[in-house]
Amino acid sequence: MLFADDTDVIISSRHFGDICWVSNLVLSHVIKWFAANKLVLNIDKTKLNILNNSPHSALSIVSKEK
């Protein structure tokens, strides 16, 4: 998704290895697209967020402390 000067790429897979492979492929295409359109990817503002909704994921553990 491209919004003004922000670009988001959403990649989904059940396998982490697939996400890594596709992320690298997409990033190379994004860099080429930016260059073709005379834009620069600002690495300092580039972020990678990995979200995992697996019941075995540390991200899905909810603290029950009161």
mmCIF file as Biopython writes it, N, C-alpha, C and O atoms, coordinates in Angstrom:
data_model
#
loop_
_atom_site.group_PDB
_atom_site.id
_atom_site.type_symbol
_atom_site.label_atom_id
_atom_site.label_alt_id
_atom_site.label_comp_id
_atom_site.label_asym_id
_atom_site.label_entity_id
_atom_site.label_seq_id
_atom_site.pdbx_PDB_ins_code
_atom_site.Cartn_x
_atom_site.Cartn_y
_atom_site.Cartn_z
_atom_site.occupancy
_atom_site.B_iso_or_equiv
_atom_site.auth_seq_id
_atom_site.auth_asym_id
_atom_site.pdbx_PDB_model_num
ATOM 1   N N  . MET A ? 1  ? 0.846  -1.174  0.000   1.0 0.0 1  A 1 
ATOM 2   C CA . MET A ? 1  ? 0.000  0.000   0.000   1.0 0.0 1  A 1 
ATOM 3   C C  . MET A ? 1  ? 0.888  1.232   0.000   1.0 0.0 1  A 1 
ATOM 4   O O  . MET A ? 1  ? 1.881  1.281   0.726   1.0 0.0 1  A 1 
ATOM 5   N N  . LEU A ? 2  ? 0.549  2.203   -0.788  1.0 0.0 2  A 1 
ATOM 6   C CA . LEU A ? 2  ? 1.337  3.425   -0.901  1.0 0.0 2  A 1 
ATOM 7   C C  . LEU A ? 2  ? 0.466  4.608   -0.498  1.0 0.0 2  A 1 
ATOM 8   O O  . LEU A ? 2  ? -0.575 4.845   -1.111  1.0 0.0 2  A 1 
ATOM 9   N N  . PHE A ? 3  ? 0.875  5.345   0.515   1.0 0.0 3  A 1 
ATOM 10  C CA . PHE A ? 3  ? 0.154  6.521   0.987   1.0 0.0 3  A 1 
ATOM 11  C C  . PHE A ? 3  ? 1.112  7.696   1.003   1.0 0.0 3  A 1 
ATOM 12  O O  . PHE A ? 3  ? 2.059  7.720   1.790   1.0 0.0 3  A 1 
ATOM 13  N N  . ALA A ? 4  ? 0.872  8.667   0.142   1.0 0.0 4  A 1 
ATOM 14  C CA . ALA A ? 4  ? 1.702  9.870   0.070   1.0 0.0 4  A 1 
ATOM 15  C C  . ALA A ? 4  ? 3.179  9.490   0.085   1.0 0.0 4  A 1 
ATOM 16  O O  . ALA A ? 4  ? 3.709  9.045   -0.932  1.0 0.0 4  A 1 
ATOM 17  N N  . ASP A ? 5  ? 3.840  9.658   1.208   1.0 0.0 5  A 1 
ATOM 18  C CA . ASP A ? 5  ? 5.267  9.315   1.254   1.0 0.0 5  A 1 
ATOM 19  C C  . ASP A ? 5  ? 5.526  8.086   2.131   1.0 0.0 5  A 1 
ATOM 20  O O  . ASP A ? 5  ? 6.663  7.839   2.534   1.0 0.0 5  A 1 
ATOM 21  N N  . ASP A ? 6  ? 4.480  7.321   2.422   1.0 0.0 6  A 1 
ATOM 22  C CA . ASP A ? 6  ? 4.628  6.099   3.221   1.0 0.0 6  A 1 
ATOM 23  C C  . ASP A ? 6  ? 4.268  4.888   2.368   1.0 0.0 6  A 1 
ATOM 24  O O  . ASP A ? 6  ? 3.325  4.930   1.578   1.0 0.0 6  A 1 
ATOM 25  N N  . THR A ? 7  ? 5.015  3.833   2.535   1.0 0.0 7  A 1 
ATOM 26  C CA . THR A ? 7  ? 4.740  2.588   1.827   1.0 0.0 7  A 1 
ATOM 27  C C  . THR A ? 7  ? 4.694  1.452   2.833   1.0 0.0 7  A 1 
ATOM 28  O O  . THR A ? 7  ? 5.588  1.314   3.669   1.0 0.0 7  A 1 
ATOM 29  N N  . ASP A ? 8  ? 3.651  0.644   2.748   1.0 0.0 8  A 1 
ATOM 30  C CA . ASP A ? 8  ? 3.515  -0.541  3.597   1.0 0.0 8  A 1 
ATOM 31  C C  . ASP A ? 8  ? 3.487  -1.771  2.705   1.0 0.0 8  A 1 
ATOM 32  O O  . ASP A ? 8  ? 2.856  -1.772  1.647   1.0 0.0 8  A 1 
ATOM 33  N N  . VAL A ? 9  ? 4.168  -2.802  3.137   1.0 0.0 9  A 1 
ATOM 34  C CA . VAL A ? 9  ? 4.121  -4.085  2.456   1.0 0.0 9  A 1 
ATOM 35  C C  . VAL A ? 9  ? 3.665  -5.105  3.481   1.0 0.0 9  A 1 
ATOM 36  O O  . VAL A ? 9  ? 4.248  -5.215  4.560   1.0 0.0 9  A 1 
ATOM 37  N N  . ILE A ? 10 ? 2.626  -5.849  3.144   1.0 0.0 10 A 1 
ATOM 38  C CA . ILE A ? 10 ? 2.099  -6.861  4.048   1.0 0.0 10 A 1 
ATOM 39  C C  . ILE A ? 10 ? 2.322  -8.226  3.406   1.0 0.0 10 A 1 
ATOM 40  O O  . ILE A ? 10 ? 1.890  -8.478  2.281   1.0 0.0 10 A 1 
ATOM 41  N N  . ILE A ? 11 ? 3.003  -9.098  4.141   1.0 0.0 11 A 1 
ATOM 42  C CA . ILE A ? 11 ? 3.306  -10.441 3.656   1.0 0.0 11 A 1 
ATOM 43  C C  . ILE A ? 11 ? 2.759  -11.418 4.690   1.0 0.0 11 A 1 
ATOM 44  O O  . ILE A ? 11 ? 2.988  -11.264 5.889   1.0 0.0 11 A 1 
ATOM 45  N N  . SER A ? 12 ? 2.042  -12.415 4.215   1.0 0.0 12 A 1 
ATOM 46  C CA . SER A ? 12 ? 1.427  -13.375 5.122   1.0 0.0 12 A 1 
ATOM 47  C C  . SER A ? 12 ? 1.787  -14.795 4.704   1.0 0.0 12 A 1 
ATOM 48  O O  . SER A ? 12 ? 1.767  -15.131 3.520   1.0 0.0 12 A 1 
ATOM 49  N N  . SER A ? 13 ? 2.114  -15.614 5.684   1.0 0.0 13 A 1 
ATOM 50  C CA . SER A ? 13 ? 2.388  -17.022 5.436   1.0 0.0 13 A 1 
ATOM 51  C C  . SER A ? 13 ? 2.338  -17.771 6.753   1.0 0.0 13 A 1 
ATOM 52  O O  . SER A ? 13 ? 2.506  -17.182 7.820   1.0 0.0 13 A 1 
ATOM 53  N N  . ARG A ? 14 ? 2.111  -19.048 6.674   1.0 0.0 14 A 1 
ATOM 54  C CA . ARG A ? 14 ? 2.129  -19.890 7.874   1.0 0.0 14 A 1 
ATOM 55  C C  . ARG A ? 14 ? 3.553  -20.303 8.226   1.0 0.0 14 A 1 
ATOM 56  O O  . ARG A ? 14 ? 3.791  -20.833 9.311   1.0 0.0 14 A 1 
ATOM 57  N N  . HIS A ? 15 ? 4.507  -20.067 7.319   1.0 0.0 15 A 1 
ATOM 58  C CA . HIS A ? 15 ? 5.876  -20.528 7.516   1.0 0.0 15 A 1 
ATOM 59  C C  . HIS A ? 15 ? 6.845  -19.346 7.540   1.0 0.0 15 A 1 
ATOM 60  O O  . HIS A ? 15 ? 6.890  -18.554 6.599   1.0 0.0 15 A 1 
ATOM 61  N N  . PHE A ? 16 ? 7.619  -19.233 8.619   1.0 0.0 16 A 1 
ATOM 62  C CA . PHE A ? 16 ? 8.548  -18.125 8.788   1.0 0.0 16 A 1 
ATOM 63  C C  . PHE A ? 16 ? 9.571  -18.077 7.653   1.0 0.0 16 A 1 
ATOM 64  O O  . PHE A ? 16 ? 9.918  -16.993 7.184   1.0 0.0 16 A 1 
ATOM 65  N N  . GLY A ? 17 ? 10.054 -19.229 7.209   1.0 0.0 17 A 1 
ATOM 66  C CA . GLY A ? 17 ? 11.025 -19.274 6.114   1.0 0.0 17 A 1 
ATOM 67  C C  . GLY A ? 17 ? 10.478 -18.648 4.844   1.0 0.0 17 A 1 
ATOM 68  O O  . GLY A ? 17 ? 11.203 -17.960 4.126   1.0 0.0 17 A 1 
ATOM 69  N N  . ASP A ? 18 ? 9.199  -18.883 4.564   1.0 0.0 18 A 1 
ATOM 70  C CA . ASP A ? 18 ? 8.558  -18.277 3.395   1.0 0.0 18 A 1 
ATOM 71  C C  . ASP A ? 18 ? 8.506  -16.758 3.531   1.0 0.0 18 A 1 
ATOM 72  O O  . ASP A ? 18 ? 8.737  -16.027 2.568   1.0 0.0 18 A 1 
ATOM 73  N N  . ILE A ? 19 ? 8.200  -16.299 4.738   1.0 0.0 19 A 1 
ATOM 74  C CA . ILE A ? 19 ? 8.124  -14.854 4.974   1.0 0.0 19 A 1 
ATOM 75  C C  . ILE A ? 19 ? 9.488  -14.213 4.741   1.0 0.0 19 A 1 
ATOM 76  O O  . ILE A ? 19 ? 9.572  -13.147 4.133   1.0 0.0 19 A 1 
ATOM 77  N N  . CYS A ? 20 ? 10.544 -14.843 5.213   1.0 0.0 20 A 1 
ATOM 78  C CA . CYS A ? 20 ? 11.898 -14.310 5.002   1.0 0.0 20 A 1 
ATOM 79  C C  . CYS A ? 20 ? 12.230 -14.250 3.518   1.0 0.0 20 A 1 
ATOM 80  O O  . CYS A ? 20 ? 12.726 -13.237 3.026   1.0 0.0 20 A 1 
ATOM 81  N N  . TRP A ? 21 ? 11.956 -15.338 2.808   1.0 0.0 21 A 1 
ATOM 82  C CA . TRP A ? 21 ? 12.279 -15.404 1.380   1.0 0.0 21 A 1 
ATOM 83  C C  . TRP A ? 21 ? 11.492 -14.362 0.591   1.0 0.0 21 A 1 
ATOM 84  O O  . TRP A ? 21 ? 12.062 -13.634 -0.222  1.0 0.0 21 A 1 
ATOM 85  N N  . VAL A ? 22 ? 10.189 -14.291 0.829   1.0 0.0 22 A 1 
ATOM 86  C CA . VAL A ? 22 ? 9.333  -13.344 0.108   1.0 0.0 22 A 1 
ATOM 87  C C  . VAL A ? 22 ? 9.686  -11.910 0.495   1.0 0.0 22 A 1 
ATOM 88  O O  . VAL A ? 22 ? 9.679  -11.027 -0.363  1.0 0.0 22 A 1 
ATOM 89  N N  . SER A ? 23 ? 9.995  -11.660 1.764   1.0 0.0 23 A 1 
ATOM 90  C CA . SER A ? 23 ? 10.367 -10.304 2.202   1.0 0.0 23 A 1 
ATOM 91  C C  . SER A ? 23 ? 11.597 -9.804  1.455   1.0 0.0 23 A 1 
ATOM 92  O O  . SER A ? 23 ? 11.628 -8.660  1.002   1.0 0.0 23 A 1 
ATOM 93  N N  . ASN A ? 24 ? 12.606 -10.651 1.325   1.0 0.0 24 A 1 
ATOM 94  C CA . ASN A ? 24 ? 13.809 -10.254 0.590   1.0 0.0 24 A 1 
ATOM 95  C C  . ASN A ? 24 ? 13.505 -9.996  -0.878  1.0 0.0 24 A 1 
ATOM 96  O O  . ASN A ? 24 ? 14.019 -9.041  -1.461  1.0 0.0 24 A 1 
ATOM 97  N N  . LEU A ? 25 ? 12.675 -10.839 -1.477  1.0 0.0 25 A 1 
ATOM 98  C CA . LEU A ? 25 ? 12.298 -10.652 -2.876  1.0 0.0 25 A 1 
ATOM 99  C C  . LEU A ? 25 ? 11.525 -9.343  -3.068  1.0 0.0 25 A 1 
ATOM 100 O O  . LEU A ? 25 ? 11.814 -8.568  -3.979  1.0 0.0 25 A 1 
ATOM 101 N N  . VAL A ? 26 ? 10.545 -9.112  -2.202  1.0 0.0 26 A 1 
ATOM 102 C CA . VAL A ? 26 ? 9.733  -7.891  -2.291  1.0 0.0 26 A 1 
ATOM 103 C C  . VAL A ? 26 ? 10.600 -6.660  -2.061  1.0 0.0 26 A 1 
ATOM 104 O O  . VAL A ? 26 ? 10.449 -5.663  -2.766  1.0 0.0 26 A 1 
ATOM 105 N N  . LEU A ? 27 ? 11.503 -6.711  -1.091  1.0 0.0 27 A 1 
ATOM 106 C CA . LEU A ? 27 ? 12.368 -5.568  -0.818  1.0 0.0 27 A 1 
ATOM 107 C C  . LEU A ? 27 ? 13.228 -5.227  -2.030  1.0 0.0 27 A 1 
ATOM 108 O O  . LEU A ? 27 ? 13.428 -4.050  -2.330  1.0 0.0 27 A 1 
ATOM 109 N N  . SER A ? 28 ? 13.736 -6.232  -2.726  1.0 0.0 28 A 1 
ATOM 110 C CA . SER A ? 28 ? 14.546 -5.946  -3.921  1.0 0.0 28 A 1 
ATOM 111 C C  . SER A ? 28 ? 13.695 -5.299  -5.006  1.0 0.0 28 A 1 
ATOM 112 O O  . SER A ? 28 ? 14.167 -4.403  -5.706  1.0 0.0 28 A 1 
ATOM 113 N N  . HIS A ? 29 ? 12.438 -5.742  -5.156  1.0 0.0 29 A 1 
ATOM 114 C CA . HIS A ? 29 ? 11.539 -5.120  -6.134  1.0 0.0 29 A 1 
ATOM 115 C C  . HIS A ? 29 ? 11.182 -3.683  -5.731  1.0 0.0 29 A 1 
ATOM 116 O O  . HIS A ? 29 ? 11.110 -2.795  -6.581  1.0 0.0 29 A 1 
ATOM 117 N N  . VAL A ? 30 ? 10.963 -3.466  -4.446  1.0 0.0 30 A 1 
ATOM 118 C CA . VAL A ? 30 ? 10.631 -2.123  -3.951  1.0 0.0 30 A 1 
ATOM 119 C C  . VAL A ? 30 ? 11.787 -1.161  -4.219  1.0 0.0 30 A 1 
ATOM 120 O O  . VAL A ? 30 ? 11.572 -0.039  -4.677  1.0 0.0 30 A 1 
ATOM 121 N N  . ILE A ? 31 ? 13.010 -1.601  -3.932  1.0 0.0 31 A 1 
ATOM 122 C CA . ILE A ? 31 ? 14.184 -0.745  -4.166  1.0 0.0 31 A 1 
ATOM 123 C C  . ILE A ? 31 ? 14.304 -0.400  -5.647  1.0 0.0 31 A 1 
ATOM 124 O O  . ILE A ? 31 ? 14.609 0.742   -5.990  1.0 0.0 31 A 1 
ATOM 125 N N  . LYS A ? 32 ? 14.069 -1.367  -6.525  1.0 0.0 32 A 1 
ATOM 126 C CA . LYS A ? 32 ? 14.119 -1.105  -7.978  1.0 0.0 32 A 1 
ATOM 127 C C  . LYS A ? 32 ? 13.015 -0.141  -8.393  1.0 0.0 32 A 1 
ATOM 128 O O  . LYS A ? 32 ? 13.241 0.749   -9.213  1.0 0.0 32 A 1 
ATOM 129 N N  . TRP A ? 33 ? 11.814 -0.317  -7.825  1.0 0.0 33 A 1 
ATOM 130 C CA . TRP A ? 33 ? 10.699 0.567   -8.155  1.0 0.0 33 A 1 
ATOM 131 C C  . TRP A ? 33 ? 10.985 1.987   -7.692  1.0 0.0 33 A 1 
ATOM 132 O O  . TRP A ? 33 ? 10.733 2.945   -8.422  1.0 0.0 33 A 1 
ATOM 133 N N  . PHE A ? 34 ? 11.515 2.123   -6.469  1.0 0.0 34 A 1 
ATOM 134 C CA . PHE A ? 34 ? 11.878 3.442   -5.962  1.0 0.0 34 A 1 
ATOM 135 C C  . PHE A ? 34 ? 12.891 4.104   -6.889  1.0 0.0 34 A 1 
ATOM 136 O O  . PHE A ? 34 ? 12.735 5.272   -7.244  1.0 0.0 34 A 1 
ATOM 137 N N  . ALA A ? 35 ? 13.923 3.370   -7.280  1.0 0.0 35 A 1 
ATOM 138 C CA . ALA A ? 35 ? 14.967 3.933   -8.153  1.0 0.0 35 A 1 
ATOM 139 C C  . ALA A ? 35 ? 14.378 4.349   -9.498  1.0 0.0 35 A 1 
ATOM 140 O O  . ALA A ? 35 ? 14.717 5.415   -10.011 1.0 0.0 35 A 1 
ATOM 141 N N  . ALA A ? 36 ? 13.505 3.528   -10.076 1.0 0.0 36 A 1 
ATOM 142 C CA . ALA A ? 36 ? 12.891 3.846   -11.371 1.0 0.0 36 A 1 
ATOM 143 C C  . ALA A ? 36 ? 12.021 5.097   -11.289 1.0 0.0 36 A 1 
ATOM 144 O O  . ALA A ? 36 ? 11.833 5.794   -12.287 1.0 0.0 36 A 1 
ATOM 145 N N  . ASN A ? 37 ? 11.498 5.377   -10.116 1.0 0.0 37 A 1 
ATOM 146 C CA . ASN A ? 37 ? 10.628 6.544   -9.925  1.0 0.0 37 A 1 
ATOM 147 C C  . ASN A ? 37 ? 11.344 7.691   -9.214  1.0 0.0 37 A 1 
ATOM 148 O O  . ASN A ? 37 ? 10.719 8.610   -8.684  1.0 0.0 37 A 1 
ATOM 149 N N  . LYS A ? 38 ? 12.687 7.605   -9.220  1.0 0.0 38 A 1 
ATOM 150 C CA . LYS A ? 38 ? 13.538 8.652   -8.641  1.0 0.0 38 A 1 
ATOM 151 C C  . LYS A ? 38 ? 13.210 8.921   -7.172  1.0 0.0 38 A 1 
ATOM 152 O O  . LYS A ? 38 ? 13.178 10.068  -6.727  1.0 0.0 38 A 1 
ATOM 153 N N  . LEU A ? 39 ? 12.969 7.840   -6.430  1.0 0.0 39 A 1 
ATOM 154 C CA . LEU A ? 39 ? 12.714 7.913   -4.997  1.0 0.0 39 A 1 
ATOM 155 C C  . LEU A ? 39 ? 13.822 7.164   -4.274  1.0 0.0 39 A 1 
ATOM 156 O O  . LEU A ? 39 ? 14.517 6.339   -4.868  1.0 0.0 39 A 1 
ATOM 157 N N  . VAL A ? 40 ? 13.981 7.453   -3.005  1.0 0.0 40 A 1 
ATOM 158 C CA . VAL A ? 40 ? 15.019 6.806   -2.214  1.0 0.0 40 A 1 
ATOM 159 C C  . VAL A ? 40 ? 14.366 6.146   -1.009  1.0 0.0 40 A 1 
ATOM 160 O O  . VAL A ? 40 ? 13.548 6.758   -0.323  1.0 0.0 40 A 1 
ATOM 161 N N  . LEU A ? 41 ? 14.730 4.906   -0.757  1.0 0.0 41 A 1 
ATOM 162 C CA . LEU A ? 41 ? 14.252 4.211   0.427   1.0 0.0 41 A 1 
ATOM 163 C C  . LEU A ? 41 ? 15.092 4.661   1.612   1.0 0.0 41 A 1 
ATOM 164 O O  . LEU A ? 41 ? 16.307 4.467   1.626   1.0 0.0 41 A 1 
ATOM 165 N N  . ASN A ? 42 ? 14.451 5.258   2.601   1.0 0.0 42 A 1 
ATOM 166 C CA . ASN A ? 42 ? 15.151 5.733   3.789   1.0 0.0 42 A 1 
ATOM 167 C C  . ASN A ? 42 ? 15.290 4.569   4.766   1.0 0.0 42 A 1 
ATOM 168 O O  . ASN A ? 42 ? 14.354 4.242   5.496   1.0 0.0 42 A 1 
ATOM 169 N N  . ILE A ? 43 ? 16.460 3.954   4.770   1.0 0.0 43 A 1 
ATOM 170 C CA . ILE A ? 43 ? 16.715 2.789   5.611   1.0 0.0 43 A 1 
ATOM 171 C C  . ILE A ? 43 ? 16.540 3.123   7.097   1.0 0.0 43 A 1 
ATOM 172 O O  . ILE A ? 43 ? 16.113 2.268   7.873   1.0 0.0 43 A 1 
ATOM 173 N N  . ASP A ? 44 ? 16.863 4.351   7.498   1.0 0.0 44 A 1 
ATOM 174 C CA . ASP A ? 44 ? 16.729 4.738   8.906   1.0 0.0 44 A 1 
ATOM 175 C C  . ASP A ? 44 ? 15.277 4.732   9.369   1.0 0.0 44 A 1 
ATOM 176 O O  . ASP A ? 44 ? 15.011 4.591   10.563  1.0 0.0 44 A 1 
ATOM 177 N N  . LYS A ? 45 ? 14.332 4.885   8.439   1.0 0.0 45 A 1 
ATOM 178 C CA . LYS A ? 45 ? 12.916 4.899   8.797   1.0 0.0 45 A 1 
ATOM 179 C C  . LYS A ? 45 ? 12.211 3.603   8.403   1.0 0.0 45 A 1 
ATOM 180 O O  . LYS A ? 45 ? 10.995 3.482   8.553   1.0 0.0 45 A 1 
ATOM 181 N N  . THR A ? 46 ? 12.966 2.650   7.906   1.0 0.0 46 A 1 
ATOM 182 C CA . THR A ? 46 ? 12.397 1.382   7.473   1.0 0.0 46 A 1 
ATOM 183 C C  . THR A ? 46 ? 12.304 0.431   8.660   1.0 0.0 46 A 1 
ATOM 184 O O  . THR A ? 46 ? 13.274 0.254   9.397   1.0 0.0 46 A 1 
ATOM 185 N N  . LYS A ? 47 ? 11.135 -0.178  8.844   1.0 0.0 47 A 1 
ATOM 186 C CA . LYS A ? 47 ? 10.907 -1.067  9.972   1.0 0.0 47 A 1 
ATOM 187 C C  . LYS A ? 47 ? 10.301 -2.381  9.491   1.0 0.0 47 A 1 
ATOM 188 O O  . LYS A ? 47 ? 9.553  -2.425  8.513   1.0 0.0 47 A 1 
ATOM 189 N N  . LEU A ? 48 ? 10.637 -3.421  10.188  1.0 0.0 48 A 1 
ATOM 190 C CA . LEU A ? 48 ? 10.066 -4.737  9.943   1.0 0.0 48 A 1 
ATOM 191 C C  . LEU A ? 48 ? 9.319  -5.157  11.192  1.0 0.0 48 A 1 
ATOM 192 O O  . LEU A ? 48 ? 9.896  -5.214  12.278  1.0 0.0 48 A 1 
ATOM 193 N N  . ASN A ? 49 ? 8.048  -5.449  11.042  1.0 0.0 49 A 1 
ATOM 194 C CA . ASN A ? 49 ? 7.234  -5.931  12.156  1.0 0.0 49 A 1 
ATOM 195 C C  . ASN A ? 49 ? 6.778  -7.339  11.831  1.0 0.0 49 A 1 
ATOM 196 O O  . ASN A ? 49 ? 6.189  -7.576  10.776  1.0 0.0 49 A 1 
ATOM 197 N N  . ILE A ? 50 ? 7.043  -8.266  12.719  1.0 0.0 50 A 1 
ATOM 198 C CA . ILE A ? 50 ? 6.596  -9.633  12.534  1.0 0.0 50 A 1 
ATOM 199 C C  . ILE A ? 50 ? 5.512  -9.907  13.571  1.0 0.0 50 A 1 
ATOM 200 O O  . ILE A ? 50 ? 5.752  -9.826  14.775  1.0 0.0 50 A 1 
ATOM 201 N N  . LEU A ? 51 ? 4.332  -10.229 13.090  1.0 0.0 51 A 1 
ATOM 202 C CA . LEU A ? 51 ? 3.205  -10.527 13.969  1.0 0.0 51 A 1 
ATOM 203 C C  . LEU A ? 51 ? 2.891  -12.006 13.846  1.0 0.0 51 A 1 
ATOM 204 O O  . LEU A ? 51 ? 2.831  -12.550 12.743  1.0 0.0 51 A 1 
ATOM 205 N N  . ASN A ? 52 ? 2.693  -12.642 14.968  1.0 0.0 52 A 1 
ATOM 206 C CA . ASN A ? 52 ? 2.451  -14.075 14.986  1.0 0.0 52 A 1 
ATOM 207 C C  . ASN A ? 52 ? 1.268  -14.346 15.890  1.0 0.0 52 A 1 
ATOM 208 O O  . ASN A ? 52 ? 1.307  -14.015 17.075  1.0 0.0 52 A 1 
ATOM 209 N N  . ASN A ? 53 ? 0.223  -14.940 15.354  1.0 0.0 53 A 1 
ATOM 210 C CA . ASN A ? 53 ? -0.942 -15.231 16.192  1.0 0.0 53 A 1 
ATOM 211 C C  . ASN A ? 53 ? -1.048 -16.713 16.535  1.0 0.0 53 A 1 
ATOM 212 O O  . ASN A ? 53 ? -2.130 -17.208 16.851  1.0 0.0 53 A 1 
ATOM 213 N N  . SER A ? 54 ? 0.060  -17.405 16.471  1.0 0.0 54 A 1 
ATOM 214 C CA . SER A ? 54 ? 0.095  -18.818 16.857  1.0 0.0 54 A 1 
ATOM 215 C C  . SER A ? 54 ? -0.153 -18.946 18.350  1.0 0.0 54 A 1 
ATOM 216 O O  . SER A ? 54 ? 0.335  -18.125 19.127  1.0 0.0 54 A 1 
ATOM 217 N N  . PRO A ? 55 ? -0.902 -19.962 18.769  1.0 0.0 55 A 1 
ATOM 218 C CA . PRO A ? 55 ? -1.118 -20.140 20.221  1.0 0.0 55 A 1 
ATOM 219 C C  . PRO A ? 55 ? 0.167  -20.483 20.968  1.0 0.0 55 A 1 
ATOM 220 O O  . PRO A ? 55 ? 0.205  -20.407 22.196  1.0 0.0 55 A 1 
ATOM 221 N N  . HIS A ? 56 ? 1.227  -20.862 20.239  1.0 0.0 56 A 1 
ATOM 222 C CA . HIS A ? 56 ? 2.509  -21.201 20.858  1.0 0.0 56 A 1 
ATOM 223 C C  . HIS A ? 56 ? 3.502  -20.041 20.810  1.0 0.0 56 A 1 
ATOM 224 O O  . HIS A ? 56 ? 4.651  -20.185 21.225  1.0 0.0 56 A 1 
ATOM 225 N N  . SER A ? 57 ? 3.061  -18.909 20.312  1.0 0.0 57 A 1 
ATOM 226 C CA . SER A ? 57 ? 3.937  -17.756 20.158  1.0 0.0 57 A 1 
ATOM 227 C C  . SER A ? 57 ? 4.036  -16.965 21.464  1.0 0.0 57 A 1 
ATOM 228 O O  . SER A ? 57 ? 3.052  -16.823 22.190  1.0 0.0 57 A 1 
ATOM 229 N N  . ALA A ? 58 ? 5.225  -16.456 21.749  1.0 0.0 58 A 1 
ATOM 230 C CA . ALA A ? 58 ? 5.403  -15.602 22.933  1.0 0.0 58 A 1 
ATOM 231 C C  . ALA A ? 58 ? 4.581  -14.332 22.805  1.0 0.0 58 A 1 
ATOM 232 O O  . ALA A ? 58 ? 4.202  -13.734 23.811  1.0 0.0 58 A 1 
ATOM 233 N N  . LEU A ? 59 ? 4.300  -13.909 21.561  1.0 0.0 59 A 1 
ATOM 234 C CA . LEU A ? 59 ? 3.521  -12.694 21.361  1.0 0.0 59 A 1 
ATOM 235 C C  . LEU A ? 59 ? 2.071  -12.861 21.786  1.0 0.0 59 A 1 
ATOM 236 O O  . LEU A ? 59 ? 1.397  -11.881 22.102  1.0 0.0 59 A 1 
ATOM 237 N N  . SER A ? 60 ? 1.597  -14.085 21.795  1.0 0.0 60 A 1 
ATOM 238 C CA . SER A ? 60 ? 0.176  -14.301 22.117  1.0 0.0 60 A 1 
ATOM 239 C C  . SER A ? 60 ? -0.053 -14.586 23.604  1.0 0.0 60 A 1 
ATOM 240 O O  . SER A ? 60 ? -1.200 -14.730 24.028  1.0 0.0 60 A 1 
ATOM 241 N N  . ILE A ? 61 ? 1.008  -14.669 24.397  1.0 0.0 61 A 1 
ATOM 242 C CA . ILE A ? 61 ? 0.863  -14.936 25.822  1.0 0.0 61 A 1 
ATOM 243 C C  . ILE A ? 61 ? 0.370  -13.672 26.528  1.0 0.0 61 A 1 
ATOM 244 O O  . ILE A ? 61 ? 0.964  -12.602 26.393  1.0 0.0 61 A 1 
ATOM 245 N N  . VAL A ? 62 ? -0.687 -13.806 27.256  1.0 0.0 62 A 1 
ATOM 246 C CA . VAL A ? 62 ? -1.280 -12.674 27.971  1.0 0.0 62 A 1 
ATOM 247 C C  . VAL A ? 62 ? -1.047 -12.852 29.456  1.0 0.0 62 A 1 
ATOM 248 O O  . VAL A ? 62 ? -1.345 -13.906 30.017  1.0 0.0 62 A 1 
ATOM 249 N N  . SER A ? 63 ? -0.516 -11.826 30.092  1.0 0.0 63 A 1 
ATOM 250 C CA . SER A ? 63 ? -0.268 -11.879 31.533  1.0 0.0 63 A 1 
ATOM 251 C C  . SER A ? 63 ? -1.593 -11.864 32.280  1.0 0.0 63 A 1 
ATOM 252 O O  . SER A ? 63 ? -2.485 -11.074 31.969  1.0 0.0 63 A 1 
ATOM 253 N N  . LYS A ? 64 ? -1.713 -12.735 33.256  1.0 0.0 64 A 1 
ATOM 254 C CA . LYS A ? 64 ? -2.953 -12.793 34.045  1.0 0.0 64 A 1 
ATOM 255 C C  . LYS A ? 64 ? -2.759 -12.240 35.438  1.0 0.0 64 A 1 
ATOM 256 O O  . LYS A ? 64 ? -3.560 -12.505 36.335  1.0 0.0 64 A 1 
ATOM 257 N N  . GLU A ? 65 ? -1.690 -11.466 35.624  1.0 0.0 65 A 1 
ATOM 258 C CA . GLU A ? 65 ? -1.417 -10.857 36.940  1.0 0.0 65 A 1 
ATOM 259 C C  . GLU A ? 65 ? -2.436 -9.767  37.218  1.0 0.0 65 A 1 
ATOM 260 O O  . GLU A ? 65 ? -2.870 -9.062  36.307  1.0 0.0 65 A 1 
ATOM 261 N N  . LYS A ? 66 ? -2.817 -9.634  38.489  1.0 0.0 66 A 1 
ATOM 262 C CA . LYS A ? 66 ? -3.796 -8.591  38.866  1.0 0.0 66 A 1 
ATOM 263 C C  . LYS A ? 66 ? -3.193 -7.655  39.871  1.0 0.0 66 A 1 
ATOM 264 O O  . LYS A ? 66 ? -3.853 -6.714  40.312  1.0 0.0 66 A 1 
#
